[in-house]
Amino acid sequence: GLLCFSSFRAFATLVFSLILSILAISFNPLGLKIFYATLEHLAVNQGFIQEWGPLDLEALLKFHNPELVAFGVLLMLGLLTVFLIIKRLLGRGMASGSGDTSDAKEGIIDLGLIILFAIMALKSQRFIILFAIFSLPPIVRNFPMRQSQLLPWRLCPIILIILSLVSPFSQPQRRLYTFGFGIADFFPAKAISFIKGQGLVGKAFNSYGLGGYLIWNLYP
């Protein structure tokens, strides 16, 4: 934490804000259990829910899924960035305490972000999006393209966001999740009407993405 701040006062302000946030979050039906409820859920359901499961490296290497291909490319860029950061830190003699310490601190933070979220993404597919969000800034900051004058490096994240919105990879998701009024046509409204009309009860075997809709209609 101290690596991010130039003064102890700024660090103390963050710690104080963190304590207040923890106290505020504690006022919920689960109480303090909310802080480990997600880990508990992950431990119980990791083997049954695909998005909580580990990444299928075999599927990643087959290049069949465009989303996994994009993640693989970003992961390779992240690993290359880690190598470049370590090379730069060792070259500037960080161990001996010489050179600009602020640059060394920034490099250590970038290393931590890339490595931490890469491990999380490989352990659970749900965290791939977090890896994409938190690894892009360190990659852009440390990649050799930053030294080039062909493109202002600060514009790279904006350009990547625009490309992700117009990319054909996002079109299936865009058709599935749309904005507007009423119930989207991909929800099983007719099946719900049949279940209610026939008075069917018991446990349901359903797609994970439809769970919220079924709870909304059939619970309790």
PyMOL CGO cylinders between C-alpha atoms (Angstrom):
from pymol import cmd
from pymol.cgo import CYLINDER

trace = [
    CYLINDER, 0.00, 0.00, 0.00, 2.77, 2.48, 0.86, 0.3, 1, 1, 1, 1, 1, 1,
    CYLINDER, 2.77, 2.48, 0.86, 4.22, 1.99, -2.63, 0.3, 1, 1, 1, 1, 1, 1,
    CYLINDER, 4.22, 1.99, -2.63, 1.26, 3.91, -4.06, 0.3, 1, 1, 1, 1, 1, 1,
    CYLINDER, 1.26, 3.91, -4.06, 1.53, 7.01, -1.86, 0.3, 1, 1, 1, 1, 1, 1,
    CYLINDER, 1.53, 7.01, -1.86, 4.02, 9.82, -1.56, 0.3, 1, 1, 1, 1, 1, 1,
    CYLINDER, 4.02, 9.82, -1.56, 3.02, 10.68, 2.02, 0.3, 1, 1, 1, 1, 1, 1,
    CYLINDER, 3.02, 10.68, 2.02, 1.91, 8.85, 5.15, 0.3, 1, 1, 1, 1, 1, 1,
    CYLINDER, 1.91, 8.85, 5.15, -1.10, 11.17, 5.43, 0.3, 1, 1, 1, 1, 1, 1,
    CYLINDER, -1.10, 11.17, 5.43, -2.48, 9.98, 2.10, 0.3, 1, 1, 1, 1, 1, 1,
    CYLINDER, -2.48, 9.98, 2.10, -1.99, 6.36, 3.14, 0.3, 1, 1, 1, 1, 1, 1,
    CYLINDER, -1.99, 6.36, 3.14, -3.63, 6.97, 6.54, 0.3, 1, 1, 1, 1, 1, 1,
    CYLINDER, -3.63, 6.97, 6.54, -6.61, 8.61, 4.81, 0.3, 1, 1, 1, 1, 1, 1,
    CYLINDER, -6.61, 8.61, 4.81, -7.08, 5.53, 2.64, 0.3, 1, 1, 1, 1, 1, 1,
    CYLINDER, -7.08, 5.53, 2.64, -6.86, 3.19, 5.65, 0.3, 1, 1, 1, 1, 1, 1,
    CYLINDER, -6.86, 3.19, 5.65, -9.41, 5.29, 7.55, 0.3, 1, 1, 1, 1, 1, 1,
    CYLINDER, -9.41, 5.29, 7.55, -11.76, 5.25, 4.55, 0.3, 1, 1, 1, 1, 1, 1,
    CYLINDER, -11.76, 5.25, 4.55, -11.31, 1.48, 4.26, 0.3, 1, 1, 1, 1, 1, 1,
    CYLINDER, -11.31, 1.48, 4.26, -12.26, 0.97, 7.92, 0.3, 1, 1, 1, 1, 1, 1,
    CYLINDER, -12.26, 0.97, 7.92, -15.38, 3.14, 7.51, 0.3, 1, 1, 1, 1, 1, 1,
    CYLINDER, -15.38, 3.14, 7.51, -16.32, 1.18, 4.37, 0.3, 1, 1, 1, 1, 1, 1,
    CYLINDER, -16.32, 1.18, 4.37, -15.98, -2.16, 6.19, 0.3, 1, 1, 1, 1, 1, 1,
    CYLINDER, -15.98, -2.16, 6.19, -18.21, -0.91, 9.00, 0.3, 1, 1, 1, 1, 1, 1,
    CYLINDER, -18.21, -0.91, 9.00, -20.79, 0.35, 6.50, 0.3, 1, 1, 1, 1, 1, 1,
    CYLINDER, -20.79, 0.35, 6.50, -20.79, -2.89, 4.51, 0.3, 1, 1, 1, 1, 1, 1,
    CYLINDER, -20.79, -2.89, 4.51, -21.34, -4.86, 7.74, 0.3, 1, 1, 1, 1, 1, 1,
    CYLINDER, -21.34, -4.86, 7.74, -24.91, -3.53, 7.94, 0.3, 1, 1, 1, 1, 1, 1,
    CYLINDER, -24.91, -3.53, 7.94, -26.45, -6.24, 5.76, 0.3, 1, 1, 1, 1, 1, 1,
    CYLINDER, -26.45, -6.24, 5.76, -28.46, -9.45, 6.36, 0.3, 1, 1, 1, 1, 1, 1,
    CYLINDER, -28.46, -9.45, 6.36, -25.28, -11.57, 6.38, 0.3, 1, 1, 1, 1, 1, 1,
    CYLINDER, -25.28, -11.57, 6.38, -23.29, -9.28, 8.67, 0.3, 1, 1, 1, 1, 1, 1,
    CYLINDER, -23.29, -9.28, 8.67, -19.52, -9.86, 8.63, 0.3, 1, 1, 1, 1, 1, 1,
    CYLINDER, -19.52, -9.86, 8.63, -20.09, -13.15, 6.83, 0.3, 1, 1, 1, 1, 1, 1,
    CYLINDER, -20.09, -13.15, 6.83, -20.47, -11.14, 3.62, 0.3, 1, 1, 1, 1, 1, 1,
    CYLINDER, -20.47, -11.14, 3.62, -16.67, -10.88, 3.42, 0.3, 1, 1, 1, 1, 1, 1,
    CYLINDER, -16.67, -10.88, 3.42, -16.15, -14.61, 2.98, 0.3, 1, 1, 1, 1, 1, 1,
    CYLINDER, -16.15, -14.61, 2.98, -19.54, -15.61, 1.53, 0.3, 1, 1, 1, 1, 1, 1,
    CYLINDER, -19.54, -15.61, 1.53, -18.17, -15.40, -2.02, 0.3, 1, 1, 1, 1, 1, 1,
    CYLINDER, -18.17, -15.40, -2.02, -15.22, -17.66, -1.19, 0.3, 1, 1, 1, 1, 1, 1,
    CYLINDER, -15.22, -17.66, -1.19, -17.59, -20.08, 0.51, 0.3, 1, 1, 1, 1, 1, 1,
    CYLINDER, -17.59, -20.08, 0.51, -19.83, -20.08, -2.54, 0.3, 1, 1, 1, 1, 1, 1,
    CYLINDER, -19.83, -20.08, -2.54, -16.83, -20.67, -4.78, 0.3, 1, 1, 1, 1, 1, 1,
    CYLINDER, -16.83, -20.67, -4.78, -15.61, -23.60, -2.69, 0.3, 1, 1, 1, 1, 1, 1,
    CYLINDER, -15.61, -23.60, -2.69, -19.02, -25.31, -2.82, 0.3, 1, 1, 1, 1, 1, 1,
    CYLINDER, -19.02, -25.31, -2.82, -20.01, -24.63, -6.44, 0.3, 1, 1, 1, 1, 1, 1,
    CYLINDER, -20.01, -24.63, -6.44, -16.73, -24.48, -8.35, 0.3, 1, 1, 1, 1, 1, 1,
    CYLINDER, -16.73, -24.48, -8.35, -17.18, -28.01, -9.66, 0.3, 1, 1, 1, 1, 1, 1,
    CYLINDER, -17.18, -28.01, -9.66, -20.78, -27.45, -10.79, 0.3, 1, 1, 1, 1, 1, 1,
    CYLINDER, -20.78, -27.45, -10.79, -20.79, -23.98, -12.38, 0.3, 1, 1, 1, 1, 1, 1,
    CYLINDER, -20.79, -23.98, -12.38, -18.69, -23.54, -15.51, 0.3, 1, 1, 1, 1, 1, 1,
    CYLINDER, -18.69, -23.54, -15.51, -17.79, -19.88, -15.04, 0.3, 1, 1, 1, 1, 1, 1,
    CYLINDER, -17.79, -19.88, -15.04, -16.42, -20.58, -11.55, 0.3, 1, 1, 1, 1, 1, 1,
    CYLINDER, -16.42, -20.58, -11.55, -14.31, -23.47, -12.80, 0.3, 1, 1, 1, 1, 1, 1,
    CYLINDER, -14.31, -23.47, -12.80, -10.68, -23.25, -13.96, 0.3, 1, 1, 1, 1, 1, 1,
    CYLINDER, -10.68, -23.25, -13.96, -9.86, -22.31, -17.53, 0.3, 1, 1, 1, 1, 1, 1,
    CYLINDER, -9.86, -22.31, -17.53, -9.72, -25.19, -19.99, 0.3, 1, 1, 1, 1, 1, 1,
    CYLINDER, -9.72, -25.19, -19.99, -6.18, -24.83, -21.33, 0.3, 1, 1, 1, 1, 1, 1,
    CYLINDER, -6.18, -24.83, -21.33, -6.86, -27.44, -24.02, 0.3, 1, 1, 1, 1, 1, 1,
    CYLINDER, -6.86, -27.44, -24.02, -9.73, -25.35, -25.38, 0.3, 1, 1, 1, 1, 1, 1,
    CYLINDER, -9.73, -25.35, -25.38, -7.51, -22.27, -25.21, 0.3, 1, 1, 1, 1, 1, 1,
    CYLINDER, -7.51, -22.27, -25.21, -4.86, -23.92, -27.38, 0.3, 1, 1, 1, 1, 1, 1,
    CYLINDER, -4.86, -23.92, -27.38, -7.37, -25.09, -30.01, 0.3, 1, 1, 1, 1, 1, 1,
    CYLINDER, -7.37, -25.09, -30.01, -8.28, -21.50, -30.98, 0.3, 1, 1, 1, 1, 1, 1,
    CYLINDER, -8.28, -21.50, -30.98, -11.96, -22.39, -31.47, 0.3, 1, 1, 1, 1, 1, 1,
    CYLINDER, -11.96, -22.39, -31.47, -13.44, -19.80, -29.12, 0.3, 1, 1, 1, 1, 1, 1,
    CYLINDER, -13.44, -19.80, -29.12, -12.79, -16.17, -30.20, 0.3, 1, 1, 1, 1, 1, 1,
    CYLINDER, -12.79, -16.17, -30.20, -13.12, -14.94, -26.61, 0.3, 1, 1, 1, 1, 1, 1,
    CYLINDER, -13.12, -14.94, -26.61, -10.50, -17.42, -25.40, 0.3, 1, 1, 1, 1, 1, 1,
    CYLINDER, -10.50, -17.42, -25.40, -8.23, -16.44, -28.30, 0.3, 1, 1, 1, 1, 1, 1,
    CYLINDER, -8.23, -16.44, -28.30, -8.50, -12.80, -27.23, 0.3, 1, 1, 1, 1, 1, 1,
    CYLINDER, -8.50, -12.80, -27.23, -7.70, -13.79, -23.63, 0.3, 1, 1, 1, 1, 1, 1,
    CYLINDER, -7.70, -13.79, -23.63, -4.73, -15.85, -24.82, 0.3, 1, 1, 1, 1, 1, 1,
    CYLINDER, -4.73, -15.85, -24.82, -3.31, -12.91, -26.77, 0.3, 1, 1, 1, 1, 1, 1,
    CYLINDER, -3.31, -12.91, -26.77, -3.76, -10.61, -23.77, 0.3, 1, 1, 1, 1, 1, 1,
    CYLINDER, -3.76, -10.61, -23.77, -2.16, -13.20, -21.50, 0.3, 1, 1, 1, 1, 1, 1,
    CYLINDER, -2.16, -13.20, -21.50, 0.89, -13.42, -23.80, 0.3, 1, 1, 1, 1, 1, 1,
    CYLINDER, 0.89, -13.42, -23.80, 1.15, -9.62, -23.81, 0.3, 1, 1, 1, 1, 1, 1,
    CYLINDER, 1.15, -9.62, -23.81, 0.92, -9.67, -20.02, 0.3, 1, 1, 1, 1, 1, 1,
    CYLINDER, 0.92, -9.67, -20.02, 3.71, -12.23, -19.70, 0.3, 1, 1, 1, 1, 1, 1,
    CYLINDER, 3.71, -12.23, -19.70, 5.87, -10.23, -22.11, 0.3, 1, 1, 1, 1, 1, 1,
    CYLINDER, 5.87, -10.23, -22.11, 5.18, -7.11, -20.05, 0.3, 1, 1, 1, 1, 1, 1,
    CYLINDER, 5.18, -7.11, -20.05, 6.22, -8.93, -16.87, 0.3, 1, 1, 1, 1, 1, 1,
    CYLINDER, 6.22, -8.93, -16.87, 9.51, -9.86, -18.54, 0.3, 1, 1, 1, 1, 1, 1,
    CYLINDER, 9.51, -9.86, -18.54, 10.07, -6.25, -19.69, 0.3, 1, 1, 1, 1, 1, 1,
    CYLINDER, 10.07, -6.25, -19.69, 9.35, -4.85, -16.22, 0.3, 1, 1, 1, 1, 1, 1,
    CYLINDER, 9.35, -4.85, -16.22, 11.70, -7.29, -14.48, 0.3, 1, 1, 1, 1, 1, 1,
    CYLINDER, 11.70, -7.29, -14.48, 14.41, -6.57, -17.06, 0.3, 1, 1, 1, 1, 1, 1,
    CYLINDER, 14.41, -6.57, -17.06, 14.04, -2.83, -16.53, 0.3, 1, 1, 1, 1, 1, 1,
    CYLINDER, 14.04, -2.83, -16.53, 14.09, -3.08, -12.75, 0.3, 1, 1, 1, 1, 1, 1,
    CYLINDER, 14.09, -3.08, -12.75, 17.18, -5.27, -12.74, 0.3, 1, 1, 1, 1, 1, 1,
    CYLINDER, 17.18, -5.27, -12.74, 18.89, -3.05, -15.29, 0.3, 1, 1, 1, 1, 1, 1,
    CYLINDER, 18.89, -3.05, -15.29, 18.43, 0.03, -13.11, 0.3, 1, 1, 1, 1, 1, 1,
    CYLINDER, 18.43, 0.03, -13.11, 19.91, -1.63, -10.06, 0.3, 1, 1, 1, 1, 1, 1,
    CYLINDER, 19.91, -1.63, -10.06, 16.82, -1.57, -7.89, 0.3, 1, 1, 1, 1, 1, 1,
    CYLINDER, 16.82, -1.57, -7.89, 18.42, -3.98, -5.47, 0.3, 1, 1, 1, 1, 1, 1,
    CYLINDER, 18.42, -3.98, -5.47, 21.21, -1.52, -4.68, 0.3, 1, 1, 1, 1, 1, 1,
    CYLINDER, 21.21, -1.52, -4.68, 18.83, 1.35, -4.09, 0.3, 1, 1, 1, 1, 1, 1,
    CYLINDER, 18.83, 1.35, -4.09, 20.07, 3.48, -6.99, 0.3, 1, 1, 1, 1, 1, 1,
    CYLINDER, 20.07, 3.48, -6.99, 17.94, 5.21, -9.58, 0.3, 1, 1, 1, 1, 1, 1,
    CYLINDER, 17.94, 5.21, -9.58, 14.42, 6.60, -9.47, 0.3, 1, 1, 1, 1, 1, 1,
    CYLINDER, 14.42, 6.60, -9.47, 12.50, 4.79, -6.74, 0.3, 1, 1, 1, 1, 1, 1,
    CYLINDER, 12.50, 4.79, -6.74, 9.13, 6.03, -8.02, 0.3, 1, 1, 1, 1, 1, 1,
    CYLINDER, 9.13, 6.03, -8.02, 9.64, 4.15, -11.29, 0.3, 1, 1, 1, 1, 1, 1,
    CYLINDER, 9.64, 4.15, -11.29, 10.61, 1.03, -9.34, 0.3, 1, 1, 1, 1, 1, 1,
    CYLINDER, 10.61, 1.03, -9.34, 7.46, 1.31, -7.21, 0.3, 1, 1, 1, 1, 1, 1,
    CYLINDER, 7.46, 1.31, -7.21, 5.30, 1.68, -10.30, 0.3, 1, 1, 1, 1, 1, 1,
    CYLINDER, 5.30, 1.68, -10.30, 6.95, -1.37, -11.84, 0.3, 1, 1, 1, 1, 1, 1,
    CYLINDER, 6.95, -1.37, -11.84, 6.35, -3.50, -8.74, 0.3, 1, 1, 1, 1, 1, 1,
    CYLINDER, 6.35, -3.50, -8.74, 2.68, -2.47, -8.64, 0.3, 1, 1, 1, 1, 1, 1,
    CYLINDER, 2.68, -2.47, -8.64, 2.27, -3.30, -12.35, 0.3, 1, 1, 1, 1, 1, 1,
    CYLINDER, 2.27, -3.30, -12.35, 3.91, -6.69, -11.77, 0.3, 1, 1, 1, 1, 1, 1,
    CYLINDER, 3.91, -6.69, -11.77, 1.53, -7.42, -8.94, 0.3, 1, 1, 1, 1, 1, 1,
    CYLINDER, 1.53, -7.42, -8.94, -1.55, -6.47, -10.96, 0.3, 1, 1, 1, 1, 1, 1,
    CYLINDER, -1.55, -6.47, -10.96, -0.66, -8.58, -13.96, 0.3, 1, 1, 1, 1, 1, 1,
    CYLINDER, -0.66, -8.58, -13.96, 0.46, -11.66, -12.02, 0.3, 1, 1, 1, 1, 1, 1,
    CYLINDER, 0.46, -11.66, -12.02, -2.39, -11.58, -9.47, 0.3, 1, 1, 1, 1, 1, 1,
    CYLINDER, -2.39, -11.58, -9.47, -5.21, -11.24, -11.99, 0.3, 1, 1, 1, 1, 1, 1,
    CYLINDER, -5.21, -11.24, -11.99, -3.60, -13.70, -14.42, 0.3, 1, 1, 1, 1, 1, 1,
    CYLINDER, -3.60, -13.70, -14.42, -3.59, -16.35, -11.67, 0.3, 1, 1, 1, 1, 1, 1,
    CYLINDER, -3.59, -16.35, -11.67, -7.21, -15.49, -10.80, 0.3, 1, 1, 1, 1, 1, 1,
    CYLINDER, -7.21, -15.49, -10.80, -8.26, -15.79, -14.45, 0.3, 1, 1, 1, 1, 1, 1,
    CYLINDER, -8.26, -15.79, -14.45, -6.56, -19.17, -14.86, 0.3, 1, 1, 1, 1, 1, 1,
    CYLINDER, -6.56, -19.17, -14.86, -8.11, -20.43, -11.62, 0.3, 1, 1, 1, 1, 1, 1,
    CYLINDER, -8.11, -20.43, -11.62, -11.64, -19.27, -12.48, 0.3, 1, 1, 1, 1, 1, 1,
    CYLINDER, -11.64, -19.27, -12.48, -13.08, -18.21, -15.83, 0.3, 1, 1, 1, 1, 1, 1,
    CYLINDER, -13.08, -18.21, -15.83, -15.25, -15.65, -14.06, 0.3, 1, 1, 1, 1, 1, 1,
    CYLINDER, -15.25, -15.65, -14.06, -12.17, -13.49, -13.44, 0.3, 1, 1, 1, 1, 1, 1,
    CYLINDER, -12.17, -13.49, -13.44, -11.04, -13.28, -17.08, 0.3, 1, 1, 1, 1, 1, 1,
    CYLINDER, -11.04, -13.28, -17.08, -12.82, -9.95, -17.46, 0.3, 1, 1, 1, 1, 1, 1,
    CYLINDER, -12.82, -9.95, -17.46, -11.06, -8.62, -14.34, 0.3, 1, 1, 1, 1, 1, 1,
    CYLINDER, -11.06, -8.62, -14.34, -7.72, -9.67, -15.81, 0.3, 1, 1, 1, 1, 1, 1,
    CYLINDER, -7.72, -9.67, -15.81, -8.57, -7.76, -18.99, 0.3, 1, 1, 1, 1, 1, 1,
    CYLINDER, -8.57, -7.76, -18.99, -9.54, -4.63, -17.05, 0.3, 1, 1, 1, 1, 1, 1,
    CYLINDER, -9.54, -4.63, -17.05, -6.63, -4.53, -14.60, 0.3, 1, 1, 1, 1, 1, 1,
    CYLINDER, -6.63, -4.53, -14.60, -3.83, -5.79, -16.87, 0.3, 1, 1, 1, 1, 1, 1,
    CYLINDER, -3.83, -5.79, -16.87, -4.40, -3.40, -19.77, 0.3, 1, 1, 1, 1, 1, 1,
    CYLINDER, -4.40, -3.40, -19.77, -3.08, -0.25, -18.01, 0.3, 1, 1, 1, 1, 1, 1,
    CYLINDER, -3.08, -0.25, -18.01, 0.19, -1.93, -16.91, 0.3, 1, 1, 1, 1, 1, 1,
    CYLINDER, 0.19, -1.93, -16.91, 0.64, -3.44, -20.38, 0.3, 1, 1, 1, 1, 1, 1,
    CYLINDER, 0.64, -3.44, -20.38, 0.12, -0.07, -22.07, 0.3, 1, 1, 1, 1, 1, 1,
    CYLINDER, 0.12, -0.07, -22.07, 2.42, 1.69, -19.58, 0.3, 1, 1, 1, 1, 1, 1,
    CYLINDER, 2.42, 1.69, -19.58, 5.31, -0.72, -20.02, 0.3, 1, 1, 1, 1, 1, 1,
    CYLINDER, 5.31, -0.72, -20.02, 5.02, -2.00, -23.58, 0.3, 1, 1, 1, 1, 1, 1,
    CYLINDER, 5.02, -2.00, -23.58, 7.63, -0.73, -26.08, 0.3, 1, 1, 1, 1, 1, 1,
    CYLINDER, 7.63, -0.73, -26.08, 4.84, 0.91, -28.09, 0.3, 1, 1, 1, 1, 1, 1,
    CYLINDER, 4.84, 0.91, -28.09, 4.85, 3.60, -25.42, 0.3, 1, 1, 1, 1, 1, 1,
    CYLINDER, 4.85, 3.60, -25.42, 8.18, 4.82, -26.72, 0.3, 1, 1, 1, 1, 1, 1,
    CYLINDER, 8.18, 4.82, -26.72, 6.84, 5.14, -30.25, 0.3, 1, 1, 1, 1, 1, 1,
    CYLINDER, 6.84, 5.14, -30.25, 5.45, 8.42, -31.54, 0.3, 1, 1, 1, 1, 1, 1,
    CYLINDER, 5.45, 8.42, -31.54, 3.15, 6.66, -34.01, 0.3, 1, 1, 1, 1, 1, 1,
    CYLINDER, 3.15, 6.66, -34.01, 0.30, 6.65, -31.50, 0.3, 1, 1, 1, 1, 1, 1,
    CYLINDER, 0.30, 6.65, -31.50, -0.14, 8.47, -28.18, 0.3, 1, 1, 1, 1, 1, 1,
    CYLINDER, -0.14, 8.47, -28.18, 0.05, 5.64, -25.66, 0.3, 1, 1, 1, 1, 1, 1,
    CYLINDER, 0.05, 5.64, -25.66, -2.59, 7.18, -23.41, 0.3, 1, 1, 1, 1, 1, 1,
    CYLINDER, -2.59, 7.18, -23.41, -5.17, 6.68, -26.17, 0.3, 1, 1, 1, 1, 1, 1,
    CYLINDER, -5.17, 6.68, -26.17, -4.58, 2.90, -26.33, 0.3, 1, 1, 1, 1, 1, 1,
    CYLINDER, -4.58, 2.90, -26.33, -7.16, 1.92, -23.66, 0.3, 1, 1, 1, 1, 1, 1,
    CYLINDER, -7.16, 1.92, -23.66, -9.82, 4.08, -25.35, 0.3, 1, 1, 1, 1, 1, 1,
    CYLINDER, -9.82, 4.08, -25.35, -9.04, 2.54, -28.73, 0.3, 1, 1, 1, 1, 1, 1,
    CYLINDER, -9.04, 2.54, -28.73, -9.19, -0.98, -27.27, 0.3, 1, 1, 1, 1, 1, 1,
    CYLINDER, -9.19, -0.98, -27.27, -12.59, -0.27, -25.69, 0.3, 1, 1, 1, 1, 1, 1,
    CYLINDER, -12.59, -0.27, -25.69, -13.95, 1.02, -29.00, 0.3, 1, 1, 1, 1, 1, 1,
    CYLINDER, -13.95, 1.02, -29.00, -12.60, -2.02, -30.83, 0.3, 1, 1, 1, 1, 1, 1,
    CYLINDER, -12.60, -2.02, -30.83, -14.22, -4.34, -28.28, 0.3, 1, 1, 1, 1, 1, 1,
    CYLINDER, -14.22, -4.34, -28.28, -17.60, -2.68, -28.85, 0.3, 1, 1, 1, 1, 1, 1,
    CYLINDER, -17.60, -2.68, -28.85, -17.49, -3.00, -32.64, 0.3, 1, 1, 1, 1, 1, 1,
    CYLINDER, -17.49, -3.00, -32.64, -15.74, -6.36, -32.67, 0.3, 1, 1, 1, 1, 1, 1,
    CYLINDER, -15.74, -6.36, -32.67, -17.67, -9.30, -34.18, 0.3, 1, 1, 1, 1, 1, 1,
    CYLINDER, -17.67, -9.30, -34.18, -16.74, -11.22, -31.01, 0.3, 1, 1, 1, 1, 1, 1,
    CYLINDER, -16.74, -11.22, -31.01, -19.21, -9.06, -29.06, 0.3, 1, 1, 1, 1, 1, 1,
    CYLINDER, -19.21, -9.06, -29.06, -22.13, -9.45, -31.48, 0.3, 1, 1, 1, 1, 1, 1,
    CYLINDER, -22.13, -9.45, -31.48, -23.55, -12.70, -29.99, 0.3, 1, 1, 1, 1, 1, 1,
    CYLINDER, -23.55, -12.70, -29.99, -23.55, -11.15, -26.51, 0.3, 1, 1, 1, 1, 1, 1,
    CYLINDER, -23.55, -11.15, -26.51, -25.10, -7.96, -27.88, 0.3, 1, 1, 1, 1, 1, 1,
    CYLINDER, -25.10, -7.96, -27.88, -27.97, -9.95, -29.42, 0.3, 1, 1, 1, 1, 1, 1,
    CYLINDER, -27.97, -9.95, -29.42, -28.50, -11.76, -26.13, 0.3, 1, 1, 1, 1, 1, 1,
    CYLINDER, -28.50, -11.76, -26.13, -28.41, -8.74, -23.83, 0.3, 1, 1, 1, 1, 1, 1,
    CYLINDER, -28.41, -8.74, -23.83, -30.41, -5.82, -25.19, 0.3, 1, 1, 1, 1, 1, 1,
    CYLINDER, -30.41, -5.82, -25.19, -31.78, -2.62, -23.73, 0.3, 1, 1, 1, 1, 1, 1,
    CYLINDER, -31.78, -2.62, -23.73, -35.49, -1.82, -23.78, 0.3, 1, 1, 1, 1, 1, 1,
    CYLINDER, -35.49, -1.82, -23.78, -38.81, -2.37, -22.06, 0.3, 1, 1, 1, 1, 1, 1,
    CYLINDER, -38.81, -2.37, -22.06, -40.48, -5.67, -21.26, 0.3, 1, 1, 1, 1, 1, 1,
    CYLINDER, -40.48, -5.67, -21.26, -39.05, -9.19, -21.14, 0.3, 1, 1, 1, 1, 1, 1,
    CYLINDER, -39.05, -9.19, -21.14, -36.48, -10.23, -23.72, 0.3, 1, 1, 1, 1, 1, 1,
    CYLINDER, -36.48, -10.23, -23.72, -37.66, -12.97, -26.05, 0.3, 1, 1, 1, 1, 1, 1,
    CYLINDER, -37.66, -12.97, -26.05, -34.86, -15.38, -25.09, 0.3, 1, 1, 1, 1, 1, 1,
    CYLINDER, -34.86, -15.38, -25.09, -36.35, -15.89, -21.61, 0.3, 1, 1, 1, 1, 1, 1,
    CYLINDER, -36.35, -15.89, -21.61, -38.62, -18.99, -21.36, 0.3, 1, 1, 1, 1, 1, 1,
    CYLINDER, -38.62, -18.99, -21.36, -41.86, -17.10, -20.68, 0.3, 1, 1, 1, 1, 1, 1,
    CYLINDER, -41.86, -17.10, -20.68, -44.04, -19.85, -22.22, 0.3, 1, 1, 1, 1, 1, 1,
    CYLINDER, -44.04, -19.85, -22.22, -42.34, -22.53, -20.15, 0.3, 1, 1, 1, 1, 1, 1,
    CYLINDER, -42.34, -22.53, -20.15, -42.99, -20.50, -17.00, 0.3, 1, 1, 1, 1, 1, 1,
    CYLINDER, -42.99, -20.50, -17.00, -46.66, -20.13, -17.96, 0.3, 1, 1, 1, 1, 1, 1,
    CYLINDER, -46.66, -20.13, -17.96, -46.90, -23.91, -18.47, 0.3, 1, 1, 1, 1, 1, 1,
    CYLINDER, -46.90, -23.91, -18.47, -45.31, -24.66, -15.10, 0.3, 1, 1, 1, 1, 1, 1,
    CYLINDER, -45.31, -24.66, -15.10, -47.66, -22.28, -13.32, 0.3, 1, 1, 1, 1, 1, 1,
    CYLINDER, -47.66, -22.28, -13.32, -50.69, -23.53, -15.23, 0.3, 1, 1, 1, 1, 1, 1,
    CYLINDER, -50.69, -23.53, -15.23, -49.95, -27.19, -14.44, 0.3, 1, 1, 1, 1, 1, 1,
    CYLINDER, -49.95, -27.19, -14.44, -49.03, -26.49, -10.83, 0.3, 1, 1, 1, 1, 1, 1,
    CYLINDER, -49.03, -26.49, -10.83, -45.66, -28.20, -11.17, 0.3, 1, 1, 1, 1, 1, 1,
    CYLINDER, -45.66, -28.20, -11.17, -43.45, -28.12, -8.07, 0.3, 1, 1, 1, 1, 1, 1,
    CYLINDER, -43.45, -28.12, -8.07, -39.97, -29.35, -7.15, 0.3, 1, 1, 1, 1, 1, 1,
    CYLINDER, -39.97, -29.35, -7.15, -36.39, -28.58, -8.08, 0.3, 1, 1, 1, 1, 1, 1,
    CYLINDER, -36.39, -28.58, -8.08, -35.62, -27.23, -11.52, 0.3, 1, 1, 1, 1, 1, 1,
    CYLINDER, -35.62, -27.23, -11.52, -32.68, -28.11, -13.76, 0.3, 1, 1, 1, 1, 1, 1,
    CYLINDER, -32.68, -28.11, -13.76, -31.92, -24.95, -15.69, 0.3, 1, 1, 1, 1, 1, 1,
    CYLINDER, -31.92, -24.95, -15.69, -29.24, -23.00, -17.47, 0.3, 1, 1, 1, 1, 1, 1,
    CYLINDER, -29.24, -23.00, -17.47, -27.20, -20.91, -15.05, 0.3, 1, 1, 1, 1, 1, 1,
    CYLINDER, -27.20, -20.91, -15.05, -28.00, -17.69, -16.88, 0.3, 1, 1, 1, 1, 1, 1,
    CYLINDER, -28.00, -17.69, -16.88, -31.75, -18.17, -16.43, 0.3, 1, 1, 1, 1, 1, 1,
    CYLINDER, -31.75, -18.17, -16.43, -31.62, -18.64, -12.65, 0.3, 1, 1, 1, 1, 1, 1,
    CYLINDER, -31.62, -18.64, -12.65, -32.53, -15.06, -11.80, 0.3, 1, 1, 1, 1, 1, 1,
    CYLINDER, -32.53, -15.06, -11.80, -35.52, -15.10, -14.15, 0.3, 1, 1, 1, 1, 1, 1,
    CYLINDER, -35.52, -15.10, -14.15, -36.82, -18.36, -12.69, 0.3, 1, 1, 1, 1, 1, 1,
    CYLINDER, -36.82, -18.36, -12.69, -36.43, -17.08, -9.12, 0.3, 1, 1, 1, 1, 1, 1,
    CYLINDER, -36.43, -17.08, -9.12, -38.25, -13.90, -10.06, 0.3, 1, 1, 1, 1, 1, 1,
    CYLINDER, -38.25, -13.90, -10.06, -41.19, -15.85, -11.49, 0.3, 1, 1, 1, 1, 1, 1,
    CYLINDER, -41.19, -15.85, -11.49, -41.40, -19.04, -9.43, 0.3, 1, 1, 1, 1, 1, 1,
    CYLINDER, -41.40, -19.04, -9.43, -40.15, -18.19, -5.91, 0.3, 1, 1, 1, 1, 1, 1,
    CYLINDER, -40.15, -18.19, -5.91, -41.41, -18.98, -3.37, 0.3, 1, 1, 1, 1, 1, 1,
]
cmd.load_cgo(trace, "trace")
